Amino acid sequence: MRKGERERSPCHQRRLFPAWRKVNARSPTMPIPPTRSLKLQLAAALGLLFALLIAAIGYTSYELNLRRNDYRLQNSAHHLQTLSHALVEQSQRYLMHRPDDYEKYGRDLTLYYPLLHRQLEQYEQIVQGFLACNDPTATDTALAPGCALDRRSSDDLTHLAATWKSFRGGLRQTLGMDEDGPRLTAAAEFVAANGREIDQAAMQFAASLQAMMEARLERVRIFLWAVGMVALAAFLFLLYALVVRVLRPLSSAQEGFARVAQGDFSHPVPVEIRNEIGDLVAAFNALAERLAAMFRFAARINRGTTLEQTLQFVREEFQRFVPVDWIGVLTPAAAEPERWQLERYAAAPGLGAFDATVGLRIGDCPAGLLEACHPLACDPARLAGLPAALAAAGLRSFALAPLPHSKQGGGMLAFAAFAAEAYDENRLEFIGNISGQVSPVLDRTLVLEGLVVAAVSGLAKLAESRDPETGDHLLRMARYSALIAEELGRTERYRERIDPAYVRDILRFAPMHDIGKVGIADSILLKPGRLDADEFAAMQRHPLIGGEVLRRCEAQVNELGYRIFTVAIEIAEGHHEKFDGSGYPRGLAGEGIPLAARIIAVADVFDALTSRRPYKEAWPVMQALETLRRESGKHFDPEVVTAFERVLPQVMLIYETHKHV
């Protein structure tokens, strides 16, 4: 492949080249607050239900263990009652049949006394067990350690233990110290007289234990009731969330989706709630808005009459989706294949004009940009040429999108925005889609303009060919005019008015300034001597003839939806007007003369003076320049003459290359 050639290939990828800085992708929607997230709310409600279930199971299991201990305590308390009843009844029976001789005493010594001793030991063991159970630090006990008696039960246990201690001490004294000969009758009388006290204490303690157990059972019942109420509330909340935050928004969204599906893109689906469903609806609305914008865009570009209008439509329609403060078309420069030139652009209000010569060199872009056919983003301050000019104007983001189907040898759309890092991956993909839609329209516009301009330029060359002594007059004066226009575009006064498209129109249409001469008779046009009054009057009609030819051309292209020859008509009709109003055909003066005509007037006269004609020799450049200065404010616009003097070095390069002396 020769240098400068570009092989076009289908767009199969949309990745970012590592040579250009990859911007951080941002989410198209703002994060949902945690308090509004449907997922978090449902997860919290389900988590609460699960926690309640676990708590209910755990607490119930704990209380069941306590109930088992409580039943053991209650059984021991009932055992105390049984023992105290048995002590009293046995003592009473013993007294009813008290021994009256040693033989009966010996019998009771082997029957009553061991039973009494065993019952006392059992009672003592149970009381001590209760005392140890009530002591949190005790671990060696027959009852459950740490049985956690309530205050009433603990007080009754203390009373029981004190009563029992007093009873046991008194009984031992009554029995006496002689183990072999205890005083059984006296002991039975003591038990019968005092046994009711320990029996009452045991009954009171058993009753307090029963009350404690019932209180704990009531607490379990209340807890389970509370858990049930909370579970019911959680269930009702889930039901509410399902209806209000899911079913109702879905029903509303379904209705809106149906309207959009019928083509009503102007009807946004209401976002009733800020959650995942709301985000889904918002994303659908954004999609519908983009589709509506695409339809509007398609309709507008078909009505567009110029490429500038098409670019302005792109900038206006897609500003809501992608930051676009500046958009331009770059095409390969015919004389410099390694450089893309700025063909046209559209900018936000307030952005000044850009130098028409600014462009972008292929070497400043990643290799394979056109072949890969996907958009790129970069920091404009890091590149030369057009990106640097955009950065100087305050634009901090820059993106390029190759036109995938361009017939212009690899054209590109350039986007710029004031916001930093404005083009993330989502927006680059959207830009790529725009490029695919715009490419055929741009091609059609450029090709049509080129064909029409080429055809009309042929008429201009026809007029030039009738005067063979002019040489490269049209080439020179067109380039002089473009240099003057570029220089004026750099001034504060004309920065907003003169843009690259205007300069390009000057360059293209300057050769048509004398196109009206095709309607002038050869006897007048080629007459070697001075024209008489009638002949000169006929010659003065050529600006109007030229304007009429171009107006008919413009009417034809207007029927196709384009506007091309506005500047050409101004040039053809006004290039013989003079700044002081003494020119023809209309006698316009000052700024009443179109700017393009004022520019062409200086370039045309300078080239005429410095070129050889049948009736004169070529003037020296300085002599011609003195004439321009002398006629400044009379024949010529002083600002145009001043701009011409500033670009005189570039003018001389053209003059030396193509001079006709």
Secondary structure as GFF3:
##gff-version 3
##sequence-region A 1 661
A	DSSP	three_ten_helix	34	36	.	.	.	ID=ss1
A	DSSP	alpha_helix	38	96	.	.	.	ID=ss2
A	DSSP	alpha_helix	102	133	.	.	.	ID=ss3
A	DSSP	alpha_helix	151	175	.	.	.	ID=ss4
A	DSSP	alpha_helix	184	242	.	.	.	ID=ss5
A	DSSP	pi_helix	243	247	.	.	.	ID=ss6
A	DSSP	alpha_helix	248	261	.	.	.	ID=ss7
A	DSSP	alpha_helix	276	303	.	.	.	ID=ss8
A	DSSP	alpha_helix	307	317	.	.	.	ID=ss9
A	DSSP	beta_strand	326	332	.	.	.	ID=ss10
A	DSSP	beta_strand	339	347	.	.	.	ID=ss11
A	DSSP	beta_strand	359	361	.	.	.	ID=ss12
A	DSSP	three_ten_helix	362	364	.	.	.	ID=ss13
A	DSSP	alpha_helix	369	372	.	.	.	ID=ss14
A	DSSP	beta_strand	376	378	.	.	.	ID=ss15
A	DSSP	three_ten_helix	380	382	.	.	.	ID=ss16
A	DSSP	alpha_helix	386	392	.	.	.	ID=ss17
A	DSSP	beta_strand	397	402	.	.	.	ID=ss18
A	DSSP	beta_strand	412	417	.	.	.	ID=ss19
A	DSSP	alpha_helix	425	465	.	.	.	ID=ss20
A	DSSP	three_ten_helix	468	470	.	.	.	ID=ss21
A	DSSP	alpha_helix	473	489	.	.	.	ID=ss22
A	DSSP	alpha_helix	500	509	.	.	.	ID=ss23
A	DSSP	three_ten_helix	510	512	.	.	.	ID=ss24
A	DSSP	three_ten_helix	515	519	.	.	.	ID=ss25
A	DSSP	alpha_helix	522	525	.	.	.	ID=ss26
A	DSSP	alpha_helix	533	539	.	.	.	ID=ss27
A	DSSP	alpha_helix	542	559	.	.	.	ID=ss28
A	DSSP	alpha_helix	566	574	.	.	.	ID=ss29
A	DSSP	three_ten_helix	590	592	.	.	.	ID=ss30
A	DSSP	alpha_helix	595	609	.	.	.	ID=ss31
A	DSSP	alpha_helix	621	631	.	.	.	ID=ss32
A	DSSP	alpha_helix	638	646	.	.	.	ID=ss33
A	DSSP	alpha_helix	648	658	.	.	.	ID=ss34
###
